[in-house]
Amino acid sequence: MRLITRKARESKQTVFKTVNGITPIKIGRRIFVSGLDWQVLPNGGNYQIEARKIAKREREETGKPFEAVFVRRQADVVQAGFAVRGARARRGTVPLAAVAADALGPSFLAAFEVEPGKYAITGAMNDIILPQSDKYLDAVQARAHFQKLWDSLESSLGVEDFEVYAPEGFFKDAQPYALDALARHVKRSHRLKKRPTFAPNDLARYFVWGCVLTALLAGGWIYASDQAEKSRLARQKTVAPAHPVTAAELAATRPWTYQAQPGVFAQRCTKSLGVLPLTMDGWVLANAHCEANLVAAQYARTQGRTSNGFSSAISTWSPRLQVAFSNDGDLATVTWAMSMPPGGDDGLGALQARKTDFLSYWQHRLISVPMTSSASQFAADYVPPKTAADPRQLHPNWQTLSWEIKDSPRNPTSLIEGLSVPGVRIQSISLAFGESGDLNWSLKGNLYGQ
């Protein structure tokens, strides 16, 4: 029997026309897209809302209709890939940068030679695709862009903590990695949400219109291209920060900067809850709850009392309050707005030392305070800058411990008097009545540290 061997064939590569910064690259049956604008979504739980906010901001700044076409979820960070509406980032295509980030490790730089003298560039740091790194460039521009990314990673991580992939002769000490190999890592989850249309008729139509427009607007096109190239090169220079991240810029990322100091929070909440009447037209105060922006009190109906009577009594006591009744009409919830002054940045200290001091404070007062680890999140309104390269601006670099005190008879203001541990913030204060009619207070909060 004669053994027949067949030489493995390389996948055919086809590069389609770049439209609005997006370049489709077909490798075998896969169509990659290069050129997405990757941005971190600050609090990934509401990623759709956050993506729309970023798209709106980009539209206001550039005048172009942006939209998120791919969302990449990691354990502690969510990123979205944005494209100008009408670009060729469509359903069935896959983002080259996202596939590379999943295949090549948490921190890397990669250059793929797509056609002679043309390269697709991307990179990641700590599982985050580097903003402004995903580009399709000619050889000179690609090397310059690659060097800037390398300088940024080297200064942030150290040269030993990331991998470099590039064709032979492109960059020193780089390992070769072909697009064929990358295509084998494509998963169904990598697909974009828009439909591709790369039929021959479609390509012919683009070609004809391109020739017509080029003939009519050659002068204007050359001028516009020159200006666009200058703008693009200027944006590339921002990949590596022009100056170190300032203390104010770091403070803007931290949630506790905008949360009230414990003493202020306790004082304002205790004052707001303390003015609540124990009864209102025969309805009895059951419990109340205070947060940074809201106070809510719940009253229970007693026999013979009505919802209309309660609403009238509440309106007389304070017209600005809002009232909502349960489905059976036996419970009424009264709410009004609360405001708290920002407590400022406490800095980042060792979490273990802060935890020890915090627990010691409560142990001295014979109070049990359970603590659990929580996911760290950026400040509510923080959006990472497009050009951010410092990892501290891309994902939280602190730890969060949640704590809770239940059913203490002591007033919260006196309860925390003397508490001076940095990184402590109260999230809510509640009151309720025990079985014997005694008033009990409960507190919830966070402890932040590194």
HUSUL-V974555 format. One record per residue. RES is the residue in one letter. PHI is phi in whole degrees, 0 to 359 (999 if undefined). Layout:
# HUSUL-V974555
res: (RES & RES)
phi: (PHI & PHI)
This chain:
# HUSUL-V974555
res: (M & R & L & I & T & R & K & A & R & E & S & K & Q & T & V & F & K & T & V & N & G & I & T & P & I & K & I & G & R & R & I & F & V & S & G & L & D & W & Q & V & L & P & N & G & G & N & Y & Q & I & E & A & R & K & I & A & K & R & E & R & E & E & T & G & K & P & F & E & A & V & F & V & R & R & Q & A & D & V & V & Q & A & G & F & A & V & R & G & A & R & A & R & R & G & T & V & P & L & A & A & V & A & A & D & A & L & G & P & S & F & L & A & A & F & E & V & E & P & G & K & Y & A & I & T & G & A & M & N & D & I & I & L & P & Q & S & D & K & Y & L & D & A & V & Q & A & R & A & H & F & Q & K & L & W & D & S & L & E & S & S & L & G & V & E & D & F & E & V & Y & A & P & E & G & F & F & K & D & A & Q & P & Y & A & L & D & A & L & A & R & H & V & K & R & S & H & R & L & K & K & R & P & T & F & A & P & N & D & L & A & R & Y & F & V & W & G & C & V & L & T & A & L & L & A & G & G & W & I & Y & A & S & D & Q & A & E & K & S & R & L & A & R & Q & K & T & V & A & P & A & H & P & V & T & A & A & E & L & A & A & T & R & P & W & T & Y & Q & A & Q & P & G & V & F & A & Q & R & C & T & K & S & L & G & V & L & P & L & T & M & D & G & W & V & L & A & N & A & H & C & E & A & N & L & V & A & A & Q & Y & A & R & T & Q & G & R & T & S & N & G & F & S & S & A & I & S & T & W & S & P & R & L & Q & V & A & F & S & N & D & G & D & L & A & T & V & T & W & A & M & S & M & P & P & G & G & D & D & G & L & G & A & L & Q & A & R & K & T & D & F & L & S & Y & W & Q & H & R & L & I & S & V & P & M & T & S & S & A & S & Q & F & A & A & D & Y & V & P & P & K & T & A & A & D & P & R & Q & L & H & P & N & W & Q & T & L & S & W & E & I & K & D & S & P & R & N & P & T & S & L & I & E & G & L & S & V & P & G & V & R & I & Q & S & I & S & L & A & F & G & E & S & G & D & L & N & W & S & L & K & G & N & L & Y & G & Q)
phi: (999 & 264 & 280 & 258 & 250 & 238 & 283 & 298 & 268 & 284 & 294 & 288 & 249 & 227 & 252 & 266 & 297 & 285 & 233 & 53 & 85 & 255 & 245 & 282 & 229 & 266 & 240 & 63 & 264 & 268 & 240 & 277 & 235 & 243 & 116 & 291 & 264 & 267 & 222 & 279 & 267 & 307 & 238 & 298 & 297 & 246 & 296 & 292 & 295 & 295 & 297 & 294 & 297 & 295 & 299 & 296 & 297 & 296 & 296 & 290 & 280 & 252 & 79 & 253 & 284 & 269 & 206 & 280 & 249 & 204 & 241 & 245 & 260 & 246 & 300 & 234 & 205 & 236 & 241 & 234 & 262 & 253 & 213 & 292 & 301 & 100 & 290 & 268 & 252 & 232 & 304 & 98 & 280 & 230 & 286 & 303 & 296 & 291 & 296 & 298 & 296 & 282 & 263 & 255 & 107 & 291 & 225 & 196 & 233 & 218 & 233 & 246 & 280 & 270 & 213 & 306 & 79 & 232 & 226 & 263 & 246 & 202 & 193 & 214 & 222 & 53 & 70 & 245 & 297 & 296 & 303 & 64 & 265 & 279 & 215 & 240 & 224 & 281 & 301 & 295 & 295 & 296 & 295 & 295 & 296 & 298 & 296 & 297 & 296 & 297 & 301 & 294 & 293 & 298 & 286 & 272 & 248 & 98 & 295 & 279 & 255 & 210 & 258 & 234 & 237 & 193 & 297 & 301 & 86 & 279 & 208 & 298 & 60 & 275 & 267 & 288 & 207 & 266 & 297 & 303 & 293 & 295 & 299 & 288 & 262 & 290 & 241 & 301 & 292 & 278 & 289 & 280 & 266 & 257 & 273 & 281 & 225 & 240 & 291 & 305 & 297 & 295 & 295 & 296 & 298 & 299 & 295 & 297 & 295 & 296 & 295 & 297 & 294 & 295 & 294 & 281 & 238 & 301 & 298 & 294 & 296 & 297 & 296 & 297 & 296 & 297 & 294 & 296 & 294 & 297 & 294 & 296 & 295 & 294 & 292 & 299 & 296 & 275 & 300 & 271 & 303 & 288 & 211 & 299 & 294 & 277 & 298 & 295 & 294 & 290 & 300 & 293 & 277 & 263 & 296 & 292 & 302 & 259 & 260 & 294 & 297 & 306 & 296 & 292 & 300 & 297 & 297 & 291 & 292 & 298 & 295 & 293 & 286 & 290 & 271 & 292 & 294 & 291 & 225 & 218 & 53 & 87 & 280 & 252 & 296 & 263 & 197 & 210 & 215 & 231 & 237 & 296 & 233 & 204 & 238 & 225 & 232 & 245 & 247 & 254 & 285 & 252 & 301 & 90 & 268 & 235 & 294 & 298 & 297 & 294 & 301 & 294 & 295 & 296 & 298 & 290 & 291 & 201 & 298 & 278 & 280 & 251 & 237 & 226 & 253 & 291 & 300 & 271 & 77 & 267 & 233 & 237 & 249 & 252 & 228 & 206 & 285 & 230 & 228 & 229 & 283 & 297 & 274 & 87 & 276 & 274 & 78 & 243 & 249 & 295 & 297 & 298 & 294 & 295 & 297 & 298 & 295 & 296 & 294 & 297 & 301 & 283 & 299 & 297 & 260 & 60 & 240 & 276 & 230 & 296 & 228 & 224 & 285 & 231 & 291 & 279 & 227 & 295 & 304 & 305 & 259 & 281 & 235 & 303 & 301 & 302 & 265 & 296 & 239 & 290 & 301 & 291 & 267 & 256 & 205 & 303 & 249 & 232 & 250 & 232 & 246 & 265 & 228 & 209 & 243 & 246 & 52 & 263 & 284 & 274 & 299 & 304 & 298 & 282 & 297 & 257 & 300 & 94 & 285 & 227 & 280 & 297 & 85 & 267 & 221 & 267 & 260 & 200 & 228 & 230 & 229 & 205 & 258 & 283 & 298 & 269 & 88 & 281 & 272 & 239 & 248 & 229 & 231 & 231 & 194 & 232 & 235 & 251 & 186 & 247)
